[in-house]
């Protein structure tokens, strides 16, 4: 077992899901080790670059704007009360274009934005609507085609292997939202992001937060596990370290993903994965508990007033490349 890609620390076995959470078919890429020093998790062994495209050939996947969630049972009055309480305690929120434009110090019409691993490009479309020059980088030909149709400059490739079309370019804002965890080499991907951010420019990176209580409890059946598409598993601490090591100066953080943990659809989806693990014969003493209604209430009570790191399933940092 090789050392941690981020700090060189010793890695130890952590999690093992015998099936692909989206297809429920067996996968050799569901075993995850974790660094004893910085806590970064990584699929062990990693797949080859040639194998990656097949993992995304799914009937439904969020990067194509399609929901893969189970419908869940009908919402009762008690469910509505629970969901309302979760909403009341949810103070998080996703990345938005307007605050990033304000941080750049330029009018929207003078800003160049690049989204690395942009998928269907929803955030880029918002930047474009505000007048910014938007560009997206993604390995998926379908994503690239959708960007072209939306009038957004499209580049096919990855953070680790950007295309020649981006050589020599620089951007006022570079974004990686839920793409770093998909990279075979996140250190190299962050180096690419740094090289494409103009001096003084903004870099935003958001990943699943594997230090949150929800992930700690449900781990391999959590929506945020999703191996073999997710290859690395971050915490706020090691993501901040990785960005700093790449040369960025972190200025602020934000968190998102709380209310959804308690919905009938989210719970049904996680139980669907768990049932697949059991059917496969992968049930062990380490199998997470069934995400029952009582577990949902317990989780809500434990996390409603918890710290951001324990409460939200996603973490993002906004950083700047030194001028």
N, C-alpha and C positions, 0 to 999 in steps of 0.2 A: 504494500500500500504506500503510494508516494506521499510526500509531505503536502501540507496545505498550499494551494496556489497563491494564497494571499500573504501568509506570514511564515510559511515553511514549517509550521508546527506539526506535531504528530497527530494523525487521524485515527479515530476509533469507530467501530460499527455503531450505527445509530438507529436507522429505520429500514424496514424492508417490506415493500408492497409487491406481491408476486404478479399483479395484473396491472394493465394500463387502465387508469380510472375512466377513460372515455370509451374505450372499446370493450372493456372487461375481459380482454384476451391476455394470456400470459406474456410477460415481458422480461427480458434479462436485465433491464435497466431500471429496476425499482429498488435496488439496494443503495442506501445512502450512508456515507460515513460523515463524521463531524470532527473538526479540528478541536483538540483539547485546549488550545490556547485562545484562539479568536472566535471559535464557535461556528465558523462557516461550514455548512453542509454541502456535500457534493455527491452526485451519482457515481458509483464505483462498480464496474469500470464505466467510463464515458463512452457513448456511441461514436461511431465515425461520422465525419461530415456527410458522407454519402447516405447514411441511414436517416438523417434528420428529416428530410422532406416527407417521408412516409408517415411520420408521427402526426403530421398536420392534415393528412387526407382523411377528414372526418365528415360525417353527415352534417354536423353542426359544431361551430366553434366561434367563440366570441370575436376573434380578430376578423371574421367575415361578417360580423353583425348579426350572428345567429345564436340563439340561446340553446345550450345543451342541458339545461336544468330540467329535472323532473317536475311534473305539475304539482304534486303534493295534494294532501287532502283538502276538502272544502274548508274555508276559513270560518271558524266559529266566533261567537261574541268574545269568548275568553282569549282566542287568538288575536283578535283586534285590540283588546286591552293590552295584551303583552307587546304587540308590535308598536302600539302607541307609546308605551313606556320606554321601549328601546329607542324609538325616534326622539323622545324627549331627552334622553341621555346621550344622544349621538351628536357630538360637536365637531366631528371630522368633516372632511370634504376633499374631492379630487382636485388634481391640478387644473388650473384655468388659464386661459390665454391672457386675459386682461392684466392680472397682477404681474405676469412675466414681462409683458410689454412695458409696464410702468417701471419695472426694475432695470430694464435695458437702458433707460434714459433717452430713448429715441421715439419719434412719432411712429405709429404702426406702419405707415407707408414707406418708411426707410429701413425697416427691419427684415433681415433674412433669417428664416427659421428652418432647422433640420430636425426631423424626428427619425431616430434610428430604431428600426423595428416597429414601424408605424402601423402595421396591420391595415385595417380599412380606413385609417387616416382621419378619424372624427376630430381629434384635437387640431390637426393641420387645417381642416376645413374651417374651423373657427378662426384660426389665425388669418387664413385667406379672406374670410368674410370681413375681418377688421382692417384689411388692406395690406397685410404683410406678404412678403414673398415667401411662399411655403415650398418645402421640398421634403420628400420622404425616402427612406432607405429601408428595403425589406427583401428577404430572400424569396418570397412567395410571388411567382409570376402573376397570380390572380390579384394580389394586393397591388402590385405595380400597375396592372391594367386598370384597376379601379381608381388609382391616383391620377392616371392620365385622363380618364374620363371626367374627373373632377377638376381638371385644369391645374393640377399640382405637379411640379417637377418630380419625376420618379427615377430612382436609382435602384437597381437590383443588386443585392449583395448583403453582407452581414457586417456587424461591428468589427469582427475580427479580420474580415477580408473585404474591405470597401472597394467598390469598383473604381476604375481609372477615371470615370466621369466626375468623381469628387476630388480628384487630386488637385491641390493648389487652392481649393475653395475654403472660405471661412464664413461662419455664421454668427449672428448676434445672439441667437438662442439655439441651443442644442438640447434635445429632449430624448430621454430613454425611459418610457413608462412601461413597465412590465415586459421588458425585453432583455435586461441584463441577466436574469435568471435562466433565460433560454440559451445563452451563449456558451459555446464550448470552452472559451477562454475569456472570462469577464475582465481579467486584467488587461488583455490586449484590446478588448472592446472599449474600455475606459480610456486607454491611451489614444484610440482612434477619436473618441469624443473630444478629448483634450486638443488634439491636433486640428480638429474642425471648428473649435470654438475660438472666435477672435479674441485677442488679448483684451481683457476687461469685459468679455462676454459672459452670458449666463448659461449654466448647465443645470438641468433638472433630471434627477434620476429617482424612479420609484420602483419598488419591488415588494413582493409579499413579505410580511413581517413574521418570521418563524419564531420570534420570542413571545408572541401574544398567547394569551391563555387558551384561546380557541384552537390554535395550531398545536400547542403543547398537549391538549386533551385529545384531540381527534386525529392528529398527525396524518397517517397514511390515507385516511378517508376524507381528510379536509380538502376542500376545493383548491386550497393553496399548495397542496402537495404536487399533484398532477405530473409526476414522472411518467414517461420519459420526455415530456416537453420541458418541464422544469428540470434543469440540470444542477443548479446551485441554489442554496437555501440560506438566505441572509437574515441577520438581525440588525437593528438600528446601529449598534456599535460597529459591526464589521463592515457594513455598507459605508458608514462615515469614514472609516479607516481606508477603505478601498479608494474612495473618491479623493481623499487627501494624498494617498500614495501616488495617485495619477497626476497630481499637481494642482488640483482644484482647492479653493478655499471655501469651505462650507459656511454659509451665512444663516441658514434657517432650516427648520424641518416642518413637515406636515404629516398628518395621519388620516387614513380613510378606511372604511370597512368595518362597521359595527352593527348597525340595525339589521343587516341582511342575515347575520348568523342565526336569527331567531325565527325566520319565516318558515312556513310549512314546506315551501319549495326547496329552500336550502337544506333543510333537515332531511327531506325525502331523497335529495340527490346524494347526500353523504351516506345515508343508509343503503341506497342503491349500490354504492361502491363497496360498502362493508359486506353486503350480501354477496357481491361478486367475489370478494376475498374468501369468504367462508365456502362458497360453492367450489372455488378453485382448490380448496384444501389447504389454504394458507393460514387458517385460523390458528393462532398461538396464544400463549398467555399474555403476549404483548399487544394483541389485537385491541384497538380502541373500543370504548363502550358504544353501544348503539345510541344514536342521537335521538333519544326519546324526548317526549314533551317535558318530563321531569328534569332531564339533563339540560334542556333549553332554559327552563326556569332557574336552575342552579347556576348555569353560566351567566345569565342576566344578573342575578343577585351578586355574583362574584366580580363582575366586570363593569357594572354600571358606573361605579365611582373609582375604578382602577386607574393606574397611571396610563399615559398614552401608549407606552411600549407594551403593556399587557392587554390593553383594550382593543386596539385596532389591528386588522389583519394586513394592512398595507402601510408602508412607511416611505416617505420621500424626502430628499434633501435638495435644497436649492443652493447652488454654489457658483463661484465666479472664477474664471481663469485670470490669474494676476495680469495686470496691464504691463 
